[in-house]
Amino acid sequence: MSSLTHFDAQGQAHMVNVAGKAHTLRIGIAGGRIEMLPATLAIIEGGSAKKGDVLAIARVAGIMAAKKTSELIPLCHPLALTRVAIEFEVVRAAAGAAPGISCKATVETVGPTGVEMEALTAVQVALLTIYDMCKAVDRSMTITGVKLLEKHGGKSGSFVAAG
C-alpha cells in the first residue's frame, strides 16, 4: 500500500494536488445496512411511518450527502457529480441476523479524483435518515457493514471488495 497522500513531506495535512491528473470516468460504489426490529421494518414497508415515506426521504438524503461530501470531510475535493443512485433492499431475518434494509450508493463523475468518499457518505447519511425517521419506535437500530464495494477509474484502476 502506498503512503498516506493527505500528508506532505513534513507530516502536515494538505489537500492533494490533482491538477495534473487525467480527467477520466470515476465510479464509486459503497454499501451498508441498518438492522431493526421486525415491527420497524413492517412500518417502513407498509408506508405507515408518521414522518412519511422513509425510503424516499432517505434516498434524497443520500443524494444530497454525496453532493456535500467536501463540506463534511475536510480534505475532500468539491466534485461535479454526474450521477448519484441510491438503492435499498429489504433484508429478512435470517439465522442469527436481524431484519433490516441494505443500502447501495453508486456515484460517478468525470474528473481528476475518485468518488469513493461521496459513495460512502451517501450510504451513511441514507442509513442515518432511516434511523432518524424510525427512532420513535426503535432506538435499538444498528448501522453496520458500511464499506467501499467497488471503485473504478483513474491511475490506480479498479478495486472490487472481496465477498
Secondary structure, 3 states (H helix, E strand, C coil): CCCCCCECCCCCECCCCCCCCCCEEEEEEEEEEEECCHHHHHHHHHCCCCCCCHHHHHHHHHHHHHHCHHHHCCCCCCCCEEEEEEEEEEECCECCECCEEEEEEEEEEEECCCCHHHHHHHHHHHHHHHHHHHCCCCCCCEEEEEEEEEEECCCCCCEECCC
